[in-house]
Amino acid sequence: GDNRSRIPLRILQPRIIAVPAIGKPGFVTSVRGKDFPPGAPVKLSWNPGITAAAAPTLPNPDGTFIAQLLILAKDRTGPRTITARGPGFSPVKTPFLVVLGTITPPDEVIRR
């Protein structure tokens, strides 16, 4: 018999983005994931930086999730990486920048 599958297999590469990808200590950023194994727990962590204790995020049946990640009030500033880890996929990363002071959205126009 012919045991070959005729359906093309799509290998999904999970990815994450931070929205916004900049924040100050005490800020909570939104981390959005795509193409993750559905229901497989995803742990998010900062490097460098201190990751607040949080339960893993469980991706939806379509492989997406939205999670919150806190920048601790006393944490360091500067560039860092958010890493998502879990069973069934290799760790994935996205850049983030911690700044001091106020944040103005990049698309905000100052009118005179």
Chimera marker file (.cmm) of the C-alpha trace (Angstrom):
<marker_set name="trace">
<marker id="1" x="0.000" y="0.000" z="0.000" r="1" g="1" b="0" radius="0.5"/>
<marker id="2" x="0.879" y="3.673" z="-0.276" r="1" g="1" b="0" radius="0.5"/>
<marker id="3" x="1.505" y="5.105" z="3.175" r="1" g="1" b="0" radius="0.5"/>
<marker id="4" x="2.766" y="8.474" z="2.027" r="1" g="1" b="0" radius="0.5"/>
<marker id="5" x="0.835" y="11.519" z="3.153" r="1" g="1" b="0" radius="0.5"/>
<marker id="6" x="-0.424" y="13.805" z="0.413" r="1" g="1" b="0" radius="0.5"/>
<marker id="7" x="-0.944" y="16.702" z="2.828" r="1" g="1" b="0" radius="0.5"/>
<marker id="8" x="2.020" y="19.112" z="2.945" r="1" g="1" b="0" radius="0.5"/>
<marker id="9" x="3.355" y="19.290" z="6.481" r="1" g="1" b="0" radius="0.5"/>
<marker id="10" x="3.778" y="22.825" z="7.753" r="1" g="1" b="0" radius="0.5"/>
<marker id="11" x="6.436" y="23.141" z="10.423" r="1" g="1" b="0" radius="0.5"/>
<marker id="12" x="5.496" y="26.042" z="12.650" r="1" g="1" b="0" radius="0.5"/>
<marker id="13" x="8.188" y="28.200" z="14.163" r="1" g="1" b="0" radius="0.5"/>
<marker id="14" x="6.787" y="29.862" z="17.282" r="1" g="1" b="0" radius="0.5"/>
<marker id="15" x="7.505" y="33.560" z="17.675" r="1" g="1" b="0" radius="0.5"/>
<marker id="16" x="6.830" y="36.301" z="20.196" r="1" g="1" b="0" radius="0.5"/>
<marker id="17" x="6.666" y="40.084" z="20.109" r="1" g="1" b="0" radius="0.5"/>
<marker id="18" x="6.411" y="42.591" z="22.942" r="1" g="1" b="0" radius="0.5"/>
<marker id="19" x="3.743" y="45.297" z="22.583" r="1" g="1" b="0" radius="0.5"/>
<marker id="20" x="5.172" y="47.836" z="23.223" r="1" g="1" b="0" radius="0.5"/>
<marker id="21" x="8.841" y="46.750" z="23.030" r="1" g="1" b="0" radius="0.5"/>
<marker id="22" x="9.892" y="49.546" z="25.406" r="1" g="1" b="0" radius="0.5"/>
<marker id="23" x="8.906" y="50.320" z="28.995" r="1" g="1" b="0" radius="0.5"/>
<marker id="24" x="10.048" y="51.675" z="32.323" r="1" g="1" b="0" radius="0.5"/>
<marker id="25" x="10.459" y="49.860" z="35.655" r="1" g="1" b="0" radius="0.5"/>
<marker id="26" x="7.012" y="49.088" z="37.101" r="1" g="1" b="0" radius="0.5"/>
<marker id="27" x="5.477" y="48.805" z="33.604" r="1" g="1" b="0" radius="0.5"/>
<marker id="28" x="3.636" y="45.700" z="32.373" r="1" g="1" b="0" radius="0.5"/>
<marker id="29" x="4.242" y="44.860" z="28.719" r="1" g="1" b="0" radius="0.5"/>
<marker id="30" x="2.073" y="42.585" z="26.622" r="1" g="1" b="0" radius="0.5"/>
<marker id="31" x="3.834" y="39.584" z="25.068" r="1" g="1" b="0" radius="0.5"/>
<marker id="32" x="2.043" y="38.096" z="22.072" r="1" g="1" b="0" radius="0.5"/>
<marker id="33" x="2.843" y="34.599" z="20.864" r="1" g="1" b="0" radius="0.5"/>
<marker id="34" x="2.038" y="32.924" z="17.560" r="1" g="1" b="0" radius="0.5"/>
<marker id="35" x="2.406" y="29.360" z="16.174" r="1" g="1" b="0" radius="0.5"/>
<marker id="36" x="2.961" y="27.737" z="19.600" r="1" g="1" b="0" radius="0.5"/>
<marker id="37" x="1.916" y="24.137" z="20.369" r="1" g="1" b="0" radius="0.5"/>
<marker id="38" x="-1.700" y="24.550" z="21.620" r="1" g="1" b="0" radius="0.5"/>
<marker id="39" x="-2.069" y="23.944" z="25.350" r="1" g="1" b="0" radius="0.5"/>
<marker id="40" x="1.687" y="23.508" z="25.975" r="1" g="1" b="0" radius="0.5"/>
<marker id="41" x="2.689" y="25.737" z="28.933" r="1" g="1" b="0" radius="0.5"/>
<marker id="42" x="4.879" y="28.698" z="27.968" r="1" g="1" b="0" radius="0.5"/>
<marker id="43" x="7.159" y="30.329" z="30.562" r="1" g="1" b="0" radius="0.5"/>
<marker id="44" x="8.367" y="33.875" z="29.877" r="1" g="1" b="0" radius="0.5"/>
<marker id="45" x="11.578" y="35.278" z="31.332" r="1" g="1" b="0" radius="0.5"/>
<marker id="46" x="13.795" y="38.369" z="31.163" r="1" g="1" b="0" radius="0.5"/>
<marker id="47" x="17.520" y="38.253" z="30.445" r="1" g="1" b="0" radius="0.5"/>
<marker id="48" x="19.079" y="40.203" z="32.013" r="1" g="1" b="0" radius="0.5"/>
<marker id="49" x="16.622" y="41.232" z="34.693" r="1" g="1" b="0" radius="0.5"/>
<marker id="50" x="14.381" y="39.787" z="37.361" r="1" g="1" b="0" radius="0.5"/>
<marker id="51" x="11.335" y="37.809" z="36.244" r="1" g="1" b="0" radius="0.5"/>
<marker id="52" x="8.353" y="38.130" z="38.596" r="1" g="1" b="0" radius="0.5"/>
<marker id="53" x="6.821" y="34.773" z="39.533" r="1" g="1" b="0" radius="0.5"/>
<marker id="54" x="3.943" y="33.967" z="37.197" r="1" g="1" b="0" radius="0.5"/>
<marker id="55" x="2.000" y="30.911" z="36.108" r="1" g="1" b="0" radius="0.5"/>
<marker id="56" x="2.850" y="29.611" z="32.624" r="1" g="1" b="0" radius="0.5"/>
<marker id="57" x="0.677" y="30.852" z="29.771" r="1" g="1" b="0" radius="0.5"/>
<marker id="58" x="-1.345" y="28.275" z="27.836" r="1" g="1" b="0" radius="0.5"/>
<marker id="59" x="-1.631" y="28.961" z="24.084" r="1" g="1" b="0" radius="0.5"/>
<marker id="60" x="-5.097" y="28.878" z="22.490" r="1" g="1" b="0" radius="0.5"/>
<marker id="61" x="-6.107" y="26.053" z="20.090" r="1" g="1" b="0" radius="0.5"/>
<marker id="62" x="-4.839" y="28.255" z="17.207" r="1" g="1" b="0" radius="0.5"/>
<marker id="63" x="-1.386" y="28.506" z="18.853" r="1" g="1" b="0" radius="0.5"/>
<marker id="64" x="-1.658" y="32.164" z="19.911" r="1" g="1" b="0" radius="0.5"/>
<marker id="65" x="-1.436" y="33.746" z="23.345" r="1" g="1" b="0" radius="0.5"/>
<marker id="66" x="-1.252" y="37.161" z="24.978" r="1" g="1" b="0" radius="0.5"/>
<marker id="67" x="0.571" y="37.330" z="28.304" r="1" g="1" b="0" radius="0.5"/>
<marker id="68" x="1.649" y="40.116" z="30.622" r="1" g="1" b="0" radius="0.5"/>
<marker id="69" x="5.245" y="40.554" z="31.760" r="1" g="1" b="0" radius="0.5"/>
<marker id="70" x="6.117" y="42.931" z="34.595" r="1" g="1" b="0" radius="0.5"/>
<marker id="71" x="9.295" y="45.000" z="34.729" r="1" g="1" b="0" radius="0.5"/>
<marker id="72" x="10.007" y="45.084" z="38.462" r="1" g="1" b="0" radius="0.5"/>
<marker id="73" x="10.188" y="48.587" z="39.952" r="1" g="1" b="0" radius="0.5"/>
<marker id="74" x="13.809" y="48.189" z="41.136" r="1" g="1" b="0" radius="0.5"/>
<marker id="75" x="15.022" y="46.395" z="38.007" r="1" g="1" b="0" radius="0.5"/>
<marker id="76" x="17.866" y="47.570" z="35.776" r="1" g="1" b="0" radius="0.5"/>
<marker id="77" x="17.422" y="49.688" z="32.663" r="1" g="1" b="0" radius="0.5"/>
<marker id="78" x="18.791" y="49.051" z="29.188" r="1" g="1" b="0" radius="0.5"/>
<marker id="79" x="18.305" y="46.447" z="26.474" r="1" g="1" b="0" radius="0.5"/>
<marker id="80" x="17.202" y="42.936" z="27.401" r="1" g="1" b="0" radius="0.5"/>
<marker id="81" x="15.611" y="39.874" z="25.880" r="1" g="1" b="0" radius="0.5"/>
<marker id="82" x="12.280" y="38.189" z="26.558" r="1" g="1" b="0" radius="0.5"/>
<marker id="83" x="12.531" y="34.406" z="26.157" r="1" g="1" b="0" radius="0.5"/>
<marker id="84" x="9.602" y="31.977" z="25.859" r="1" g="1" b="0" radius="0.5"/>
<marker id="85" x="10.331" y="28.361" z="26.842" r="1" g="1" b="0" radius="0.5"/>
<marker id="86" x="8.224" y="25.233" z="27.057" r="1" g="1" b="0" radius="0.5"/>
<marker id="87" x="7.732" y="21.643" z="25.914" r="1" g="1" b="0" radius="0.5"/>
<marker id="88" x="7.577" y="20.927" z="22.196" r="1" g="1" b="0" radius="0.5"/>
<marker id="89" x="9.453" y="23.965" z="20.882" r="1" g="1" b="0" radius="0.5"/>
<marker id="90" x="12.905" y="25.567" z="21.016" r="1" g="1" b="0" radius="0.5"/>
<marker id="91" x="13.241" y="28.749" z="23.121" r="1" g="1" b="0" radius="0.5"/>
<marker id="92" x="12.177" y="31.874" z="21.203" r="1" g="1" b="0" radius="0.5"/>
<marker id="93" x="13.259" y="35.435" z="21.944" r="1" g="1" b="0" radius="0.5"/>
<marker id="94" x="12.329" y="39.035" z="21.272" r="1" g="1" b="0" radius="0.5"/>
<marker id="95" x="14.194" y="42.238" z="22.193" r="1" g="1" b="0" radius="0.5"/>
<marker id="96" x="12.941" y="44.735" z="24.782" r="1" g="1" b="0" radius="0.5"/>
<marker id="97" x="14.265" y="48.050" z="26.111" r="1" g="1" b="0" radius="0.5"/>
<marker id="98" x="13.833" y="49.275" z="29.690" r="1" g="1" b="0" radius="0.5"/>
<marker id="99" x="14.081" y="53.065" z="30.020" r="1" g="1" b="0" radius="0.5"/>
<marker id="100" x="13.726" y="55.595" z="32.808" r="1" g="1" b="0" radius="0.5"/>
<marker id="101" x="11.164" y="58.385" z="32.768" r="1" g="1" b="0" radius="0.5"/>
<marker id="102" x="8.144" y="58.938" z="30.586" r="1" g="1" b="0" radius="0.5"/>
<marker id="103" x="7.424" y="57.090" z="27.390" r="1" g="1" b="0" radius="0.5"/>
<marker id="104" x="5.858" y="58.827" z="24.409" r="1" g="1" b="0" radius="0.5"/>
<marker id="105" x="4.295" y="56.618" z="21.762" r="1" g="1" b="0" radius="0.5"/>
<marker id="106" x="6.443" y="56.760" z="18.603" r="1" g="1" b="0" radius="0.5"/>
<marker id="107" x="3.490" y="57.879" z="16.459" r="1" g="1" b="0" radius="0.5"/>
<marker id="108" x="2.445" y="60.748" z="18.717" r="1" g="1" b="0" radius="0.5"/>
<marker id="109" x="2.646" y="64.120" z="16.988" r="1" g="1" b="0" radius="0.5"/>
<marker id="110" x="3.203" y="67.165" z="19.165" r="1" g="1" b="0" radius="0.5"/>
<marker id="111" x="1.011" y="70.017" z="17.941" r="1" g="1" b="0" radius="0.5"/>
<marker id="112" x="1.979" y="73.639" z="18.523" r="1" g="1" b="0" radius="0.5"/>
<link id1="1" id2="2" r="1" g="1" b="0" radius="0.2"/>
<link id1="2" id2="3" r="1" g="1" b="0" radius="0.2"/>
<link id1="3" id2="4" r="1" g="1" b="0" radius="0.2"/>
<link id1="4" id2="5" r="1" g="1" b="0" radius="0.2"/>
<link id1="5" id2="6" r="1" g="1" b="0" radius="0.2"/>
<link id1="6" id2="7" r="1" g="1" b="0" radius="0.2"/>
<link id1="7" id2="8" r="1" g="1" b="0" radius="0.2"/>
<link id1="8" id2="9" r="1" g="1" b="0" radius="0.2"/>
<link id1="9" id2="10" r="1" g="1" b="0" radius="0.2"/>
<link id1="10" id2="11" r="1" g="1" b="0" radius="0.2"/>
<link id1="11" id2="12" r="1" g="1" b="0" radius="0.2"/>
<link id1="12" id2="13" r="1" g="1" b="0" radius="0.2"/>
<link id1="13" id2="14" r="1" g="1" b="0" radius="0.2"/>
<link id1="14" id2="15" r="1" g="1" b="0" radius="0.2"/>
<link id1="15" id2="16" r="1" g="1" b="0" radius="0.2"/>
<link id1="16" id2="17" r="1" g="1" b="0" radius="0.2"/>
<link id1="17" id2="18" r="1" g="1" b="0" radius="0.2"/>
<link id1="18" id2="19" r="1" g="1" b="0" radius="0.2"/>
<link id1="19" id2="20" r="1" g="1" b="0" radius="0.2"/>
<link id1="20" id2="21" r="1" g="1" b="0" radius="0.2"/>
<link id1="21" id2="22" r="1" g="1" b="0" radius="0.2"/>
<link id1="22" id2="23" r="1" g="1" b="0" radius="0.2"/>
<link id1="23" id2="24" r="1" g="1" b="0" radius="0.2"/>
<link id1="24" id2="25" r="1" g="1" b="0" radius="0.2"/>
<link id1="25" id2="26" r="1" g="1" b="0" radius="0.2"/>
<link id1="26" id2="27" r="1" g="1" b="0" radius="0.2"/>
<link id1="27" id2="28" r="1" g="1" b="0" radius="0.2"/>
<link id1="28" id2="29" r="1" g="1" b="0" radius="0.2"/>
<link id1="29" id2="30" r="1" g="1" b="0" radius="0.2"/>
<link id1="30" id2="31" r="1" g="1" b="0" radius="0.2"/>
<link id1="31" id2="32" r="1" g="1" b="0" radius="0.2"/>
<link id1="32" id2="33" r="1" g="1" b="0" radius="0.2"/>
<link id1="33" id2="34" r="1" g="1" b="0" radius="0.2"/>
<link id1="34" id2="35" r="1" g="1" b="0" radius="0.2"/>
<link id1="35" id2="36" r="1" g="1" b="0" radius="0.2"/>
<link id1="36" id2="37" r="1" g="1" b="0" radius="0.2"/>
<link id1="37" id2="38" r="1" g="1" b="0" radius="0.2"/>
<link id1="38" id2="39" r="1" g="1" b="0" radius="0.2"/>
<link id1="39" id2="40" r="1" g="1" b="0" radius="0.2"/>
<link id1="40" id2="41" r="1" g="1" b="0" radius="0.2"/>
<link id1="41" id2="42" r="1" g="1" b="0" radius="0.2"/>
<link id1="42" id2="43" r="1" g="1" b="0" radius="0.2"/>
<link id1="43" id2="44" r="1" g="1" b="0" radius="0.2"/>
<link id1="44" id2="45" r="1" g="1" b="0" radius="0.2"/>
<link id1="45" id2="46" r="1" g="1" b="0" radius="0.2"/>
<link id1="46" id2="47" r="1" g="1" b="0" radius="0.2"/>
<link id1="47" id2="48" r="1" g="1" b="0" radius="0.2"/>
<link id1="48" id2="49" r="1" g="1" b="0" radius="0.2"/>
<link id1="49" id2="50" r="1" g="1" b="0" radius="0.2"/>
<link id1="50" id2="51" r="1" g="1" b="0" radius="0.2"/>
<link id1="51" id2="52" r="1" g="1" b="0" radius="0.2"/>
<link id1="52" id2="53" r="1" g="1" b="0" radius="0.2"/>
<link id1="53" id2="54" r="1" g="1" b="0" radius="0.2"/>
<link id1="54" id2="55" r="1" g="1" b="0" radius="0.2"/>
<link id1="55" id2="56" r="1" g="1" b="0" radius="0.2"/>
<link id1="56" id2="57" r="1" g="1" b="0" radius="0.2"/>
<link id1="57" id2="58" r="1" g="1" b="0" radius="0.2"/>
<link id1="58" id2="59" r="1" g="1" b="0" radius="0.2"/>
<link id1="59" id2="60" r="1" g="1" b="0" radius="0.2"/>
<link id1="60" id2="61" r="1" g="1" b="0" radius="0.2"/>
<link id1="61" id2="62" r="1" g="1" b="0" radius="0.2"/>
<link id1="62" id2="63" r="1" g="1" b="0" radius="0.2"/>
<link id1="63" id2="64" r="1" g="1" b="0" radius="0.2"/>
<link id1="64" id2="65" r="1" g="1" b="0" radius="0.2"/>
<link id1="65" id2="66" r="1" g="1" b="0" radius="0.2"/>
<link id1="66" id2="67" r="1" g="1" b="0" radius="0.2"/>
<link id1="67" id2="68" r="1" g="1" b="0" radius="0.2"/>
<link id1="68" id2="69" r="1" g="1" b="0" radius="0.2"/>
<link id1="69" id2="70" r="1" g="1" b="0" radius="0.2"/>
<link id1="70" id2="71" r="1" g="1" b="0" radius="0.2"/>
<link id1="71" id2="72" r="1" g="1" b="0" radius="0.2"/>
<link id1="72" id2="73" r="1" g="1" b="0" radius="0.2"/>
<link id1="73" id2="74" r="1" g="1" b="0" radius="0.2"/>
<link id1="74" id2="75" r="1" g="1" b="0" radius="0.2"/>
<link id1="75" id2="76" r="1" g="1" b="0" radius="0.2"/>
<link id1="76" id2="77" r="1" g="1" b="0" radius="0.2"/>
<link id1="77" id2="78" r="1" g="1" b="0" radius="0.2"/>
<link id1="78" id2="79" r="1" g="1" b="0" radius="0.2"/>
<link id1="79" id2="80" r="1" g="1" b="0" radius="0.2"/>
<link id1="80" id2="81" r="1" g="1" b="0" radius="0.2"/>
<link id1="81" id2="82" r="1" g="1" b="0" radius="0.2"/>
<link id1="82" id2="83" r="1" g="1" b="0" radius="0.2"/>
<link id1="83" id2="84" r="1" g="1" b="0" radius="0.2"/>
<link id1="84" id2="85" r="1" g="1" b="0" radius="0.2"/>
<link id1="85" id2="86" r="1" g="1" b="0" radius="0.2"/>
<link id1="86" id2="87" r="1" g="1" b="0" radius="0.2"/>
<link id1="87" id2="88" r="1" g="1" b="0" radius="0.2"/>
<link id1="88" id2="89" r="1" g="1" b="0" radius="0.2"/>
<link id1="89" id2="90" r="1" g="1" b="0" radius="0.2"/>
<link id1="90" id2="91" r="1" g="1" b="0" radius="0.2"/>
<link id1="91" id2="92" r="1" g="1" b="0" radius="0.2"/>
<link id1="92" id2="93" r="1" g="1" b="0" radius="0.2"/>
<link id1="93" id2="94" r="1" g="1" b="0" radius="0.2"/>
<link id1="94" id2="95" r="1" g="1" b="0" radius="0.2"/>
<link id1="95" id2="96" r="1" g="1" b="0" radius="0.2"/>
<link id1="96" id2="97" r="1" g="1" b="0" radius="0.2"/>
<link id1="97" id2="98" r="1" g="1" b="0" radius="0.2"/>
<link id1="98" id2="99" r="1" g="1" b="0" radius="0.2"/>
<link id1="99" id2="100" r="1" g="1" b="0" radius="0.2"/>
<link id1="100" id2="101" r="1" g="1" b="0" radius="0.2"/>
<link id1="101" id2="102" r="1" g="1" b="0" radius="0.2"/>
<link id1="102" id2="103" r="1" g="1" b="0" radius="0.2"/>
<link id1="103" id2="104" r="1" g="1" b="0" radius="0.2"/>
<link id1="104" id2="105" r="1" g="1" b="0" radius="0.2"/>
<link id1="105" id2="106" r="1" g="1" b="0" radius="0.2"/>
<link id1="106" id2="107" r="1" g="1" b="0" radius="0.2"/>
<link id1="107" id2="108" r="1" g="1" b="0" radius="0.2"/>
<link id1="108" id2="109" r="1" g="1" b="0" radius="0.2"/>
<link id1="109" id2="110" r="1" g="1" b="0" radius="0.2"/>
<link id1="110" id2="111" r="1" g="1" b="0" radius="0.2"/>
<link id1="111" id2="112" r="1" g="1" b="0" radius="0.2"/>
</marker_set>
